[in-house]
Amino acid sequence: MQLLAKEILEQRLSSLISLRQKLPHPPVMALIWVGDDQQTATFIRAKQALAKKIDCQFFLHHFPAASFQQLAAVIDGLNFRKDIDGIVLQLPLPKSIDPDALIQKIIPIKDIDNLRGDSPYAQPTPSAIVELLKFNGIDPAERKTVVLGAGRLVGAPLAKMFEKNKWTCLSIDRQAEKRTDKIRSHNLLIAATGKKGIVTPEMVHDRMVVVDGSGIDVDVETIEPLVEKITPPKGAIGPLTVNSLFENLLIATAQRLKKAVRS
């Protein structure tokens, strides 16, 4: 059985529109993207579409190739601009560019993806995952969870979220295929390695809930008959992540306007 996502997305859209209507001016997001990966392009188009739907401005800074210095200059300029509410550095970057150094250049108040880890916003994908689970009546506090992957966008911040809330969680970053028995001993599996089909039938059982945090970790057609519940192959974590990102943008805009009034 697949987790319900359509209903929560409808609720989230209504909530975003309501928040947007409370603002006197359209929020402004600037997104920096290097390369031409088609999966990334699809994700960016989803962001552009939601921006248009809820009346936010979206500026795309796209570079087929770029140096660290070029990207740093763009970020510095966006940090300085008072009309820019949120900056998104689209990952992954080319291997020749140090992502950490660029991420740290984004000022916290504009880091709506919370890539820094110290920005005043919830990290979008972990928030989306937990929200989807709770909407479907699955409380992470009552589950024994294993997280595959420790990337900066999903695995690592998700593990920190679980630790903060004192929810049981085991993080496996490497050689998951050699730890099938350990993985199978849990009843909530969140896979976020970015490796296609890494979740195998040997890792799951019929009382397990499986979440695909990357969109490619789980072959839903193969795994769905073997588990209690599973995320849909499309239309769940990705769209909810985009929704969470725009909620952060709206919060950033409201904070900027509130600060301007006090000044």
Helices and strands as residue ranges (DSSP letters): H 6-21, E 28-34, H 38-53, E 57-63, H 68-80, E 86-89, H 99-103, G 108-110, H 124-135, G 140-142, E 145-148, H 155-164, E 169-172, G 176-178, H 180-184, E 188-191, G 201-203, E 209-212, H 220-223, G 224-226, E 229-230, H 237-262
